[in-house]
């Protein structure tokens, strides 16, 4: 079942990224300054990089698990 949990986790991450990207594409409401928008863009990029790193770690874990399973046979 760990593979199933990983797939669910990746799916949740992808949905969150979609929501973040949609929100980043909208103009800030009210009197949002250009500096505020740039800060939000930097935060979005930093979060995106962290998520990509987490997905990469999940991929590595799954690959090492597959190698271990195939090595046992």
Secondary structure, 3 states (H helix, E strand, C coil): CHHHHHHHHHHHHHHHHHHHHHHHHCCCCCCCCHHHHHHHHHHHHHHHHHHHHHHHHHHHHHHHHHHHHHHCC
